[in-house]
Amino acid sequence: MPVLRLSQPKGATATDGNNNSNNSSNSSDEGPDLTGDYGNVALLLLLYTLQGIPMGLTAAVSLVLSANNVSLTQQNMFALVSWPFSLKLLWAPIVDAVFVPQFGRRKTWLIPTQLIIAGTIVYASPSIETWMASDALNGGVNDVFKLTCVFFMLFLMCATQDICVDGWALTLLQKRNVGYASTCNAIGQTLGNALAYIGWNVLTKYTDVTFGTFMMVWGMVFASVTVGVMLLKKEKDVSVENEPPSYREAYKEMMDILKIPLVQKLILLLITCKVGFSSEAMSQIMMTGTVGMPRGDWVSLVLFLTVPSLIVPKLVERYTTGK
């Protein structure tokens, strides 16, 4: 794959820079207006919703493991699958800088990652019930290890897909509407998570659908959407002015940013902010496993908490997307 380096456009002058500043200033004065961007917002919502599906499947697997009385040690091992999202900064510069121009800067990574997600889900679906069986039935150590490896791969690909979609949103939307990208992220991920997690638990209550079949369907959805995006959505060519830096330059810039005191404080905040939710994370294991809370009651509680998660981003958007 070729690596594009940032270069100064020929003929650029100080006057050009002033003109660009004025254009940028004029753009920022405009309030958000989705005219011409409705299709792009719908695409972002779709991609972010797909991103939430593996998260919801992971939560469903955790619930089943707890209900099957799988040991806490093995459940904690399975919890490691979400690490790629915390570490995606490590390979984000590569995803941003290395691509095939003929295929598209974002589609170079988006299409393969989503196809791998689809293939991984389809691969796991026939064996997932066995992997989640209780220790007494299955000697669960090896099974949970396989389960962890499969879902770690799903999260690794989802984290890479997230880098692609976040970057694509910056050029896909008009400048005045870029603020909607974070709203699409929040709503899409929450919706995808709910469709997989709550959807599965509702199905088990009213139907005899197996978890393997449920996963197979989502694998097919992933594959279908990916092929559709590949064939129907054309990505804008990278202009000379917007050429990305090489991955070496990107890593150097990232290290310089990490030295900024305010950035270090933000990192500390982000690292510790989830500590307050640790009790909630353990509640699922304790309530459905140790205490034996009916799964339907737990899902009703999760559904009650999901609705605000879909509404709040829209309310916040009114104060963050523009004047």
C-alpha positions in Angstrom: 0.0 0.0 0.0 1.3 3.4 -0.8 2.1 5.9 2.0 1.1 9.5 1.3 3.1 12.3 2.8 2.0 15.8 3.5 3.4 18.2 1.0 3.1 21.9 0.5 0.9 22.6 -2.6 2.9 24.3 -5.4 2.2 27.9 -5.8 0.9 28.3 -2.2 1.5 31.7 -0.7 0.8 33.6 2.4 -2.2 35.2 0.7 -3.6 31.7 -0.1 -3.3 31.0 3.6 -5.2 34.1 4.5 -7.9 33.3 2.0 -8.3 29.8 3.4 -8.6 31.3 6.9 -11.3 33.7 5.8 -13.2 30.8 4.1 -12.8 28.7 7.2 -14.1 31.5 9.3 -17.0 32.1 7.1 -17.8 28.4 7.2 -17.7 28.3 11.0 -20.1 31.2 11.1 -22.8 29.2 9.4 -25.1 27.2 11.6 -25.6 23.5 11.0 -27.9 22.7 8.1 -28.3 19.1 6.9 -29.4 20.0 3.5 -27.3 17.8 1.2 -26.1 15.7 4.1 -29.1 13.6 5.0 -27.8 10.6 3.1 -24.3 11.0 4.6 -25.7 11.2 8.1 -27.8 8.1 7.4 -24.7 6.3 6.3 -22.8 7.3 9.4 -25.6 6.2 11.6 -25.7 2.8 9.8 -21.9 2.3 10.1 -21.9 3.3 13.8 -24.9 1.0 14.5 -23.1 -1.9 12.9 -20.1 -1.0 15.2 -22.4 -1.5 18.2 -23.6 -4.9 17.2 -20.5 -6.8 18.4 -20.6 -4.9 21.6 -24.2 -6.0 22.1 -23.3 -9.6 21.3 -20.4 -9.4 23.8 -22.8 -8.2 26.5 -25.2 -11.0 25.7 -22.4 -13.6 25.9 -21.4 -12.2 29.3 -25.0 -12.5 30.5 -25.1 -16.1 29.3 -21.8 -17.0 30.9 -23.0 -15.6 34.2 -26.3 -17.4 34.0 -24.4 -20.7 33.2 -22.4 -20.2 36.4 -19.1 -20.0 34.5 -16.3 -19.1 37.0 -15.6 -15.5 37.7 -12.0 -16.1 36.6 -13.1 -17.1 33.1 -15.7 -14.3 33.0 -12.9 -11.8 33.8 -10.8 -13.3 31.0 -13.6 -12.8 28.6 -13.9 -9.1 29.8 -10.5 -8.5 28.2 -12.0 -8.5 24.7 -12.8 -4.8 24.9 -9.2 -3.7 25.2 -8.7 -2.9 21.5 -11.0 0.1 21.9 -8.8 1.5 24.6 -5.6 1.0 22.6 -6.7 2.0 19.1 -4.6 5.1 19.3 -1.5 2.9 18.8 -2.4 2.0 15.2 -4.7 4.9 14.3 -1.9 6.8 12.4 -1.3 3.8 10.2 -5.0 3.5 9.3 -5.1 7.2 8.6 -2.0 7.4 6.4 -1.7 4.1 4.6 -4.3 3.4 1.9 -4.9 2.6 -1.8 -5.9 5.8 -3.6 -7.8 3.9 -6.3 -10.0 2.2 -3.7 -10.5 5.1 -1.3 -8.7 6.4 1.8 -11.3 5.1 4.2 -12.7 2.2 2.2 -9.2 0.7 2.0 -9.6 -0.2 5.7 -13.4 -0.1 6.2 -14.4 -2.8 3.7 -11.8 -5.4 4.8 -12.4 -4.8 8.5 -16.2 -5.2 8.1 -15.8 -8.3 6.0 -13.5 -9.8 8.7 -16.1 -9.0 11.3 -18.8 -10.7 9.2 -16.6 -13.7 8.6 -15.6 -14.0 12.3 -19.3 -13.9 13.4 -20.3 -16.5 10.8 -17.3 -18.7 11.8 -18.2 -18.5 15.5 -22.0 -19.0 15.2 -22.1 -22.8 14.9 -19.9 -23.3 18.0 -20.9 -20.4 20.2 -23.4 -22.4 22.3 -20.8 -25.0 23.1 -18.2 -22.4 24.0 -20.7 -20.7 26.5 -21.7 -24.0 28.2 -21.2 -24.3 31.9 -17.9 -25.6 33.3 -19.5 -28.8 34.5 -20.7 -29.7 31.0 -17.8 -28.5 28.9 -14.5 -28.0 30.8 -15.0 -24.4 30.1 -11.4 -23.1 30.3 -10.6 -24.0 26.7 -14.0 -23.0 25.4 -14.0 -19.6 27.1 -10.4 -19.0 25.8 -11.7 -19.6 22.3 -14.6 -17.4 22.9 -12.3 -14.7 24.2 -10.0 -14.9 21.1 -13.0 -14.7 18.7 -14.5 -11.6 20.4 -11.1 -10.0 20.9 -10.8 -10.2 17.1 -14.2 -8.7 16.7 -13.3 -5.7 18.9 -10.0 -5.3 17.2 -11.7 -5.0 13.8 -14.5 -2.8 15.3 -11.9 -0.4 16.8 -10.2 -0.2 13.4 -13.6 0.4 11.7 -14.2 3.2 14.3 -11.0 4.9 13.2 -12.1 4.7 9.6 -15.6 6.0 10.2 -14.5 8.8 12.5 -12.0 10.0 9.9 -14.5 9.6 7.0 -17.0 11.7 8.8 -14.7 14.7 8.6 -14.8 14.7 4.8 -18.1 13.0 4.3 -20.1 15.8 6.0 -20.0 19.4 5.0 -17.9 21.5 7.5 -20.9 23.1 9.1 -22.3 19.7 9.9 -19.2 17.9 11.2 -20.5 18.2 14.8 -23.3 15.7 13.9 -20.7 13.0 13.6 -20.3 12.6 17.3 -24.1 12.4 17.6 -24.3 9.7 15.0 -21.6 7.9 17.0 -23.4 8.0 20.3 -26.8 7.1 18.9 -25.5 4.5 16.5 -23.4 2.6 18.9 -26.1 2.6 21.5 -28.7 1.5 19.0 -26.5 -1.3 17.7 -25.7 -2.5 21.2 -29.4 -2.5 22.1 -30.4 -4.4 18.9 -28.0 -7.2 19.6 -28.2 -7.3 23.4 -31.8 -6.5 24.1 -32.9 -8.1 20.8 -31.3 -11.4 21.8 -32.9 -11.5 25.2 -36.3 -10.6 23.8 -36.0 -13.3 21.3 -35.1 -15.9 23.9 -38.2 -15.0 25.9 -40.7 -15.4 23.0 -39.0 -17.8 20.5 -36.7 -20.8 20.3 -34.0 -19.0 18.3 -30.5 -20.1 19.2 -27.7 -17.7 19.9 -25.8 -19.2 17.0 -28.6 -18.5 14.6 -28.9 -15.0 16.0 -25.2 -14.4 15.3 -25.4 -15.9 11.9 -28.1 -13.3 10.9 -25.9 -10.4 12.1 -23.0 -11.8 10.2 -25.0 -11.8 7.0 -26.2 -8.2 7.7 -22.6 -7.1 8.1 -21.6 -8.7 4.9 -24.5 -7.3 2.9 -24.1 -3.7 4.2 -20.3 -3.9 3.5 -20.8 -5.0 -0.1 -23.5 -2.3 -0.6 -21.2 0.4 0.7 -18.3 -0.9 -1.4 -20.4 -0.8 -4.6 -22.7 2.1 -4.1 -20.8 4.7 -2.1 -18.0 6.6 -3.9 -15.4 8.2 -1.7 -14.0 11.6 -2.6 -10.5 11.6 -4.0 -7.8 13.0 -1.6 -6.8 16.4 -2.8 -3.3 17.8 -2.7 -4.2 20.2 0.1 -5.7 17.4 2.2 -2.9 14.8 1.7 -2.3 13.1 5.1 1.1 13.0 6.7 3.0 9.7 6.6 2.5 7.4 9.6 6.0 8.3 10.9 5.1 12.0 10.9 1.7 11.2 12.5 3.3 9.3 15.3 5.8 12.2 15.9 2.9 14.7 16.0 1.0 12.4 18.4 4.0 12.3 20.8 4.2 16.1 20.7 0.5 16.3 21.5 0.9 13.9 24.4 3.4 16.3 26.0 0.9 19.0 26.3 -0.1 19.3 30.1 -3.8 19.8 29.4 -3.8 16.7 27.2 -2.1 14.7 29.9 -4.9 15.8 32.4 -7.5 14.8 29.9 -5.9 11.3 29.5 -5.9 10.9 33.3 -9.6 11.9 33.4 -10.5 9.4 30.6 -8.5 6.6 32.3 -10.2 7.0 35.6 -13.7 8.2 34.6 -15.0 4.6 34.3 -14.1 3.6 37.8 -17.4 4.9 39.1 -19.2 2.4 36.8 -17.3 -0.6 38.1 -20.1 -1.6 40.4 -22.6 -1.4 37.6 -20.4 -3.7 35.5 -20.3 -6.3 38.3 -24.0 -6.0 38.9 -24.9 -8.1 35.8 -22.6 -10.9 37.0 -23.9 -10.8 40.6 -27.6 -10.3 39.8 -28.1 -12.8 37.0 -25.5 -15.4 38.3 -25.2 -15.4 42.1 -28.5 -13.9 43.0 -30.5 -15.5 40.1 -32.4 -12.5 39.0 -34.7 -13.4 36.1 -33.1 -12.4 32.7 -36.3 -10.7 31.6 -36.2 -8.4 34.6 -32.5 -7.5 34.0 -33.2 -6.8 30.3 -36.1 -4.5 31.2 -33.8 -2.6 33.5 -31.2 -2.3 30.7 -33.9 -1.2 28.2 -35.0 1.5 30.7 -31.4 2.8 30.8 -31.0 2.6 27.1 -33.8 5.0 26.1 -32.1 8.0 27.8 -28.8 7.0 26.0 -30.6 7.5 22.7 -32.3 10.8 23.6 -29.5 12.6 25.5 -27.1 12.9 22.6 -29.7 14.6 20.5 -30.4 17.1 23.3 -26.6 17.8 23.8 -26.2 18.2 20.0 -28.3 21.4 20.2 -25.5 23.1 22.1 -22.4 21.5 20.5 -23.0 21.4 16.7 -23.0 25.2 16.1 -24.7 28.5 16.7 
